Amino acid sequence: MFNNKNILITGGTGSFGKKYTKTLLAKYKPNKIIIYSRDELKQFEMQQDFNQPCMRYFIGDVRDKERLTQAMNGVDFVIHAAALKQVPAAEYNPMECIKTNIKGAENVIAAALAQDVEKVIALSTDKAANPINLYGATKLVSDKLFVAANNISGGHKTTFSVVRYGNVVGSRGSVVPFFQKLIDDGAKELPVTHEEMTRFWITLQDGVDFVLKNFERMLGGEIFIPKIPSMRVIDLAKAMAPNLAINIIGIRPGEKLHEIMCPADDSYHTFEYDDHFVIAPSIQFSSRSNDFTVNAIQEKGKQVEAGFEYNSKNNHEFLSQDELLKFNMLAEL
């Protein structure tokens, strides 16, 4: 569905944007891939790897609605990946996080509607479910904005959906490269915030493939959540450095012990499919059906039991230390 189409990726120089671009170029023949981001050095570096004739690079910030609207001229599909994501940084710089993650989401929606973009998928995070930190709270607001945008689109053809998933193995700023740098630098121990901490775990390629598939599945207004394994952070540390000591340093500001992707309070409008969940909108759409039991490619889902919660602690699949190492290897491909 991406052949001869124009695709724009906000925050496109990040780990997700580069992998998404690589996958699009390998599997499809897009007319244009537009990388929209605010860091000219990262764009320059990305151009060294991705300089195909279809590639376009736009310097711009999601806080700038006028520039976003200009960049979306003629665009068919938008992936909104731009965000301020570091939990402690958001706690110490709350207004900056709000400006990018909330105001930026509002600007993406307005620009997409102004340019009659066909489909928009916004990337979310497990931290948006029952948030306790500012980053998660801003992403929850962003999710709500993108869901409600389907109800304000009026005569526009634009539909909006959200993809929510857990920690991405090996992504920039994440724990795997952090541990690896400490190991390479000759550290005598690895810091772990809590010995019981768990996280959902997904490779970058699996995240990209999930987003690609959901452009086909989406009806508009749903939050897509993949079924993925969990891991214990202490198991990751032991797998990566079995001979190093573990130093329990305490939970960081705004950090959870376990993560949730489908909250129990949302179980009344959560549907289970073969390889993913869908959280349907809690609001009624005025111009389209609220039936999310069958998606756009005719996959069928069923409503989960009341009180169901998809939690990294209670997940039925946990990765062993050997499996964690395999995931790390996949992340390097």
Buried (B, 14 or more C-beta within 10 A) or exposed (E): EBEEBBBBBBBBBBBBBBBBBBBBBEEBEBBBBBBBBBBEEBBEEBEEEBEEEBBEBBEBBBBBBEBBBBBBEEBBBBBBBBBBBBBBBBBEBBEEBBBBBBBBBBBBBBBBBBBBBBBBBBBBBBBBBBBEBBBBBBBBBBBBBBBBBBBBBEEBEBBBBBBBBBBBBBBEEBBBBEBBEBBEEEBEEBBBBBEEBBBBBBBBBBBBBBBBBBBEBBBBBBBBBBBBBBBBBBBBBBBBBEEBEBEEEEEEEBBBEBBBBBBBEBBEBBBBBEEBBBBBBEEEBEEBEEEBEEBEEEBEBEBBEEEBBBBBBEBEEBBEBEBBBEBBEBBEE
